[in-house]
Amino acid sequence: VGFFPSTVLAAAAPVLLILGDSLSAGFGMDREHSWVHLLDLRLKENGHSYRILNSSITGDTTQGGLARIPRLMDRYQPEIVIIELGGNDGLRGLSIKQLKNNLQQLIETSLKRQTRVILAGMKIPPNYGKRYTEAFSRVYTELATQYKIELIPFLLEGIGDNPSLMQADGIHPNAKAQPMIVDIVWKKLAP
């Protein structure tokens, strides 16, 4: 009986779902250093009762997100969804048309439930060619405009091109960069 009230409170707290890949899964670091964990702390510090559900998987793609999102929406009924997917699609050379289609389906699945959607934009290394990299980045802007949702233009803005903020692989941000990612996300989440 002593646990019942806290269980009810936890279940009643609105859910913030993060649907992402290794950038949100905290690849290469302890969980308490990841931006998702730091965001959870900031929400609490600011008096928000959101319960973060981090459904981020290293190596995941928009297709993987599509496979998971219906069950996540049904089970947790999130109030906010942050979609942080597409980077691995780009690194694998997925067609821009397929990337856009997958992201559209993720957004529409969320919006059907009256969920607030924040789309985290990605960029692909320049060695993929100017045409592909520009078209890739444009997908996020176009979808945010089309669906009138919040856009984080680039989750790693000011981080991805700074080697001191990146892990040795040059793809994943290190622990020093995680508070910066929280600041980037917070600008769109706070309002």
Secondary structure, 3 states (H helix, E strand, C coil): CCCHHHHHHHHHCCEEEEEECHHHHCCCCCHHHCHHHHHHHHHHHCCCCCEEEEEECCCCCHHHHHHHHHHHHHHHCCCEEEEECCHHHHHCCCCHHHHHHHHHHHHHHHHCCCCEEEEECCCCCHHHCHHHHHHHHHHHHHHHHHHCCEEECCCCCCCCCCHHHECCCCCCECHHHHHHHHHHHHHHHCC
